[in-house]
Amino acid sequence: MKTFYCTNCGFVCFFENFACGNCGALLGFSPDTMDMAAFEPDGDGGWRRLGAADEGSEDVAAGSAFAESAGAEKVARGSDATASIARGAPAANDAGYANAPPSSPALAAVPGDAAAQAGEADGDRAPARVSSWRQCRNYSSEQICNWMVAPGDDEALCRCCRRTEHTAALEDPANKDAWFKLEGAKRRLFYSLYRLGLPVEGDGTHPPPEFRFLGGEGETATTGHAGGTITLDIGEADDARREQRRVDLREPYRTLLGHFRHEIGHYYWDRLIAHGGRLEAFRKHFGDERRDYAEALAAYYASPPADWAERHISAYAAMHPWEDWAETWAHYLHISDALDTAAHWGFALHSDQADGGPADVPGVEVEDQPFRKVLLEQWLPLAQFLNSMGRSLGQGDAYPFVMATTVLDKLGFVHRVITEAAAARRRGTDA
């Protein structure tokens, strides 16, 4: 995740923020520019972007340069820098919301009449012009989202929220906190997919991924993927229930974002492997997916292989080639995002374990270097540091996994598939 700055005042802001912690401007993320920006009402029911032009890459780049210089100046001011940084950090209340929980959006921090405008129900105000920036409906009406809809897009929902199927479970007020957390994890997933250049929209042959959140009162839900639709059990958003499931299943790691990363791996297996001409290469690394899935599942839960760590990233990956792929895919996204975050924070480590020299974390553009080298020289030192830091803070390991040589090869295969798919998308051809 890159580092963001308020385009109004240049103060650091975060992906989950609704309002700038320094100037109070309403913030929103634009997937078209892959950036957070400050907005003010345009007087016609929409929003005007502050500090950077909407058109022209040079203007947008200039706005980003302004933000970085302004942010650096603010930190350099001295005595008030610490307080400013504290205000800019993602403020979380007891429920863990950044800036604003669903029941209490930080509208008081929005300048001028934007607070009243943002708080009105959709049916109580005239629709904004399509030529204006607009808040996602789940932003303006539900305070579930903080993404913006770009000028020219006539959809009410942002490019992420429109991929969630509206279900009865989401209408239950008791599930709103869970909905907030699920959509927050999904937005991080979509950011990763856009950053990597993966095809996200449908193309006539492949449907876009759709998401269904189930498991309301009296409803049974199983997390999984089928035919392009990813189902998430709302119960996974309950931290206590999710942790209990992790313990019961003897898993070292279980997060909402991890669920999304795993299930989207199944979606891309269909799109990039089964229908992408890569089946034989896949089978070379992961095995034959034609193995009966139900039998494999029963065998795994009866007696998981004791030597799974010699060939797989997790015990569950040993169950079936499909799950091996999805687990490896999820770890690739995990690693890629962590390295990207480290790079944008200017974080570097020095380790004597790889080639006897320093291992610089910044450097996520790995197309021209072997991905195995990236893993050994950049990721492993970072993971070891994060684990050690977690232990110093009395927490568990941030990355409690060990990579066998076979796993490195599988991650390299995932990397090649993603880079090839991204290149094909840039060319406008099939992935």
C-alpha positions in Angstrom: 0.0 0.0 0.0 1.4 3.4 -1.0 1.7 6.3 1.3 -1.1 8.9 0.7 -1.3 12.6 1.3 -4.2 15.0 1.6 -4.3 16.9 -1.7 -5.7 20.0 0.2 -3.0 20.4 2.9 -0.3 17.8 2.1 -0.8 15.9 5.4 -0.3 12.2 5.5 -3.5 10.2 5.3 -4.4 6.5 5.1 -6.4 4.2 2.8 -9.2 3.8 5.3 -9.6 7.5 6.2 -12.8 9.5 5.7 -11.5 12.9 6.6 -8.1 14.5 6.8 -6.8 14.5 10.4 -5.2 17.9 9.9 -7.5 20.2 7.7 -10.7 18.2 8.1 -11.4 17.9 4.3 -13.5 15.0 3.2 -11.2 12.3 1.7 -12.0 9.7 -0.9 -10.1 7.1 -2.9 -10.2 7.1 -6.7 -9.3 3.7 -8.3 -8.8 5.6 -11.6 -5.8 7.5 -10.2 -5.0 5.0 -7.5 -4.8 7.8 -5.0 -6.6 9.4 -2.1 -7.8 13.0 -2.6 -9.5 15.8 -0.7 -12.9 17.0 -2.0 -15.3 19.9 -1.4 -18.9 20.3 -2.6 -19.2 21.7 -6.1 -22.5 23.4 -5.5 -24.4 21.2 -7.9 -24.9 18.1 -5.8 -21.4 16.6 -6.5 -17.9 17.0 -5.3 -14.8 18.9 -6.6 -11.4 17.5 -6.2 -9.0 19.7 -4.3 -5.3 20.3 -4.9 -4.9 18.3 -8.1 -6.5 18.5 -11.6 -8.8 15.7 -12.6 -7.4 15.5 -16.1 -3.8 15.2 -17.3 -1.2 13.0 -15.8 1.2 16.0 -15.5 -1.3 17.9 -13.3 -2.0 14.8 -11.2 1.8 14.2 -10.8 2.2 17.9 -9.8 -0.4 17.5 -7.2 1.3 14.4 -5.8 4.6 16.3 -5.7 2.9 19.2 -3.9 1.5 16.7 -1.4 4.9 15.1 -0.7 6.7 18.5 -0.2 3.9 19.9 1.9 3.9 16.7 4.1 7.6 16.9 4.5 7.4 20.6 5.5 4.7 19.8 8.1 6.8 17.1 9.7 9.9 19.4 9.7 8.1 22.1 11.7 9.4 20.8 14.9 7.5 21.0 18.2 4.0 20.5 16.7 5.1 17.6 14.4 4.3 14.9 16.9 0.8 16.1 17.5 0.2 16.5 13.8 1.4 13.0 13.1 -0.9 11.7 15.8 -3.8 13.5 14.2 -3.0 12.1 10.8 -2.7 8.5 12.0 -5.8 6.3 11.3 -7.8 7.0 14.4 -9.5 3.9 15.6 -12.1 3.7 18.3 -12.9 0.6 20.4 -14.5 -1.1 17.4 -11.4 -0.6 15.3 -12.8 1.9 12.8 -10.5 4.3 11.1 -11.9 7.8 11.4 -15.6 6.8 11.5 -17.7 3.8 12.4 -20.8 3.1 10.3 -23.0 4.5 13.0 -21.0 7.7 13.5 -19.3 9.1 10.4 -16.8 11.9 10.9 -19.0 14.4 9.1 -18.2 17.1 11.7 -14.8 17.2 10.2 -16.1 17.8 6.7 -15.9 21.5 5.7 -18.8 23.8 5.0 -22.2 22.4 3.9 -20.5 19.1 2.9 -21.5 17.5 6.2 -25.2 18.1 5.6 -24.9 17.1 2.0 -23.1 13.9 2.8 -25.5 13.0 5.6 -28.7 13.4 3.6 -30.4 10.2 2.3 -30.1 9.7 -1.5 -33.9 10.2 -1.9 -33.7 13.6 -0.1 -31.4 15.4 -2.5 -31.1 15.9 -6.2 -28.7 13.5 -7.9 -25.3 14.9 -8.7 -24.3 15.5 -12.2 -22.5 12.6 -13.9 -19.8 15.1 -14.8 -19.0 15.7 -11.1 -17.2 13.5 -8.7 -19.6 11.6 -6.5 -19.4 9.6 -3.3 -20.1 6.0 -3.6 -23.7 5.4 -2.4 -22.3 3.2 0.4 -20.2 6.3 1.4 -22.9 8.9 1.4 -25.8 6.8 2.7 -24.2 4.0 4.7 -20.7 5.2 5.7 -19.5 1.7 4.7 -17.1 2.9 2.0 -14.8 5.8 1.3 -14.3 5.5 -2.5 -15.4 8.1 -5.1 -17.2 7.6 -8.4 -15.3 9.4 -11.2 -16.9 12.0 -13.5 -18.5 10.2 -16.5 -19.4 7.1 -14.5 -23.2 6.9 -14.0 -23.1 4.1 -11.5 -24.3 4.8 -8.0 -21.8 2.5 -6.4 -18.0 2.6 -6.7 -16.1 0.1 -8.7 -15.5 -2.0 -5.6 -19.0 -1.9 -3.9 -20.8 -2.6 -7.1 -19.3 -6.1 -7.1 -21.1 -7.0 -3.8 -24.5 -8.6 -4.2 -27.1 -7.1 -2.0 -28.4 -9.8 0.3 -30.9 -9.9 3.2 -28.0 -10.3 5.6 -26.8 -6.8 4.7 -30.2 -5.2 5.4 -30.0 -6.4 9.1 -28.7 -3.5 11.2 -27.0 -6.0 13.5 -24.7 -6.9 10.6 -23.6 -3.4 9.7 -20.3 -3.6 11.6 -19.5 -6.9 9.9 -20.4 -5.3 6.5 -18.1 -2.4 7.2 -15.2 -4.8 8.0 -15.9 -7.0 5.0 -16.0 -4.1 2.6 -12.8 -2.7 4.1 -10.9 -5.9 3.4 -12.4 -6.1 -0.1 -11.3 -2.6 -0.9 -7.7 -3.6 0.0 -8.0 -6.6 -2.2 -9.2 -4.5 -5.1 -6.4 -2.0 -4.6 -3.9 -4.9 -4.9 -5.6 -6.3 -8.1 -5.6 -2.8 -9.7 -2.0 -2.2 -8.6 -0.8 -5.5 -10.1 -2.7 -4.8 -13.4 -4.9 -7.9 -13.2 -8.1 -8.0 -15.2 -11.0 -7.2 -12.8 -13.8 -6.2 -15.1 -15.7 -8.7 -17.2 -14.7 -9.1 -20.9 -17.6 -10.9 -22.5 -15.9 -14.3 -22.0 -15.1 -14.0 -18.3 -17.5 -12.5 -15.8 -16.1 -10.0 -13.2 -15.8 -11.4 -9.7 -18.9 -11.0 -7.6 -19.1 -11.1 -3.8 -21.9 -12.4 -1.6 -21.9 -11.9 2.2 -24.2 -14.4 3.9 -24.7 -15.9 7.3 -27.3 -13.6 8.9 -29.6 -14.8 11.7 -30.8 -18.3 11.0 -28.7 -18.5 7.9 -25.9 -21.0 7.3 -23.0 -19.8 5.1 -19.8 -21.4 3.9 -16.9 -19.3 2.6 -16.0 -20.4 -0.9 -15.9 -19.7 -4.7 -18.1 -21.0 -7.4 -18.5 -19.8 -11.0 -17.0 -16.4 -10.4 -19.0 -15.7 -7.2 -17.2 -15.5 -3.9 -19.2 -16.2 -0.8 -18.0 -14.9 2.6 -19.5 -15.9 5.9 -20.4 -12.7 7.8 -19.4 -14.5 11.0 -15.7 -14.2 9.9 -15.9 -10.5 10.6 -16.4 -11.3 14.3 -12.9 -11.3 15.7 -13.7 -13.6 18.6 -15.5 -16.2 16.4 -12.7 -16.0 13.7 -10.0 -16.5 16.3 -11.9 -19.5 17.8 -12.2 -21.1 14.3 -8.5 -20.5 13.8 -7.7 -22.3 17.0 -10.1 -25.1 16.4 -8.7 -25.7 12.9 -5.1 -25.3 14.2 -4.3 -22.6 11.7 -1.4 -20.2 12.3 -3.1 -17.3 10.5 -6.7 -16.4 9.8 -7.8 -12.9 8.7 -10.6 -11.3 6.6 -8.1 -10.1 4.1 -6.6 -13.5 3.9 -10.0 -15.0 3.0 -10.5 -12.5 0.2 -7.0 -13.2 -1.2 -7.5 -16.9 -1.1 -10.9 -17.0 -2.7 -9.9 -14.5 -5.5 -7.2 -17.0 -6.2 -9.9 -19.5 -7.2 -11.5 -16.9 -9.5 -8.2 -16.3 -11.3 -7.5 -20.0 -11.5 -10.6 -20.2 -13.7 -9.7 -17.1 -15.7 -6.0 -17.4 -16.1 -5.2 -21.1 -15.7 -8.2 -23.2 -16.9 -9.1 -20.7 -19.7 -5.7 -19.2 -20.1 -3.7 -22.0 -21.7 -1.6 -22.7 -18.6 -3.0 -26.0 -17.3 0.1 -28.1 -18.1 2.4 -25.6 -16.5 0.1 -25.5 -13.5 0.1 -29.3 -13.1 3.8 -29.4 -13.2 3.9 -27.3 -10.0 0.7 -28.0 -8.2 -0.4 -31.5 -9.4 -3.5 -32.7 -11.3 -6.6 -30.7 -10.4 -8.8 -33.5 -11.8 -8.3 -35.4 -8.6 -11.7 -35.8 -6.9 -12.1 -32.8 -4.6 -14.6 -34.4 -2.2 -12.4 -37.3 -1.6 -9.4 -35.1 -1.1 -11.3 -33.0 1.4 -12.4 -36.0 3.4 -8.9 -37.4 3.4 -7.4 -34.1 4.6 -9.7 -33.7 7.5 -9.3 -37.4 8.4 -5.5 -37.2 8.5 -3.6 -34.2 7.1 -0.2 -35.2 5.7 2.6 -34.8 8.3 5.2 -33.7 5.8 3.1 -30.9 4.1 5.7 -28.3 4.9 8.2 -29.9 2.5 6.0 -29.0 -0.5 3.3 -26.5 0.6 3.0 -23.1 2.1 0.3 -24.3 4.5 -1.3 -27.6 5.7 -4.5 -26.7 3.9 -2.6 -26.3 0.6 -1.8 -30.0 0.8 -5.5 -30.9 0.5 -5.9 -30.5 -3.3 -4.1 -28.7 -6.2 -6.9 -26.1 -6.3 -6.3 -25.2 -2.7 -2.5 -25.3 -3.1 -2.9 -22.7 -5.9 -5.3 -20.5 -3.9 -3.1 -20.6 -0.8 0.0 -19.8 -2.8 -1.8 -17.0 -4.7 -2.9 -15.5 -1.3 0.6 -15.6 0.0 1.9 -13.9 -3.2 -0.6 -11.0 -2.6 0.4 -10.9 1.0 4.1 -10.7 0.2 3.6 -8.2 -2.7 1.5 -5.9 -0.6 3.9 -6.0 2.3 6.9 -5.2 0.1 5.0 -2.4 -1.6 4.1 -0.9 1.8 7.7 -1.1 3.0 9.0 0.5 -0.2 6.6 3.5 0.1 7.6 4.0 3.7 11.3 4.0 2.6 11.9 1.0 4.8 15.2 -1.0 4.2 16.8 -3.8 6.0 20.4 -5.2 6.0 20.9 -8.9 6.2 24.0 -11.1 5.8 21.8 -14.2 4.9 21.5 -13.5 1.2 24.6 -13.2 -0.9 26.6 -12.0 2.0 25.3 -8.4 1.6 22.5 -6.0 2.3 18.9 -6.7 1.4 17.1 -3.6 0.4 13.3 -3.9 0.8 12.4 -0.9 -1.5 12.2 -2.4 -4.9 8.9 -4.0 -5.8 9.2 -3.7 -9.6 10.6 -7.2 -10.0 9.9 -7.9 -13.7 13.6 -7.7 -14.5 15.0 -9.8 -11.7 14.2 -13.4 -10.6 11.3 -13.5 -8.2 13.2 -16.1 -6.1 15.8 -13.5 -5.5 13.2 -11.0 -4.4 11.8 -13.5 -1.9 15.2 -14.4 -0.5 16.8 -10.9 -0.4 13.8 -8.7 0.3 10.9 -10.6 1.7 12.5 -13.1 4.1 14.5 -10.4 6.0 11.4 -8.2 6.2 9.3 -11.1 7.4 11.9 -12.0 10.0 12.0 -8.4 11.2 8.2 -8.2 11.4 8.0 -11.4 13.4 10.7 -10.2 15.8 9.0 -6.9 16.2 5.7 -8.6 16.9 7.2 -10.7 19.6 8.8 -7.6 21.1 5.3 -6.1 21.4 3.8 -9.2 22.9 2.0 -10.2 19.7 2.2 -13.3 17.5 4.3 -13.6 14.3 3.1 -11.4 11.4 4.2 -14.1 9.0 4.2 -17.5 10.7 5.2 -19.5 7.7 8.3 -21.3 6.3 9.0 -21.5 2.6 10.4 -24.8 1.2 12.2 -24.7 -2.1 9.1 -26.1 -3.9 7.1 -23.3 -2.4 9.5 -20.7 -3.9 9.0 -22.3 -7.3 5.2 -22.1 -6.9 5.4 -18.5 -5.9 7.5 -17.8 -8.9 4.9 -19.5 -11.1 2.2 -17.3 -9.7 4.4 -14.3 -10.3 4.8 -15.2 -14.0 1.1 -15.7 -14.4 0.3 -12.3 -12.9 2.9 -10.4 -14.9 1.8 -12.1 -18.1 -1.8 -11.4 -17.4 -1.0 -7.7 -16.6 1.0 -7.4 -19.8 -1.8 -8.9 -21.9 -4.3 -6.5 -20.3 -2.1 -3.6 -21.2 -1.9 -4.8 -24.8 -5.7 -5.3 -24.8 -5.4 -9.0 -25.5 -6.6 -12.1 -23.6 -4.6 -13.0 -20.5 
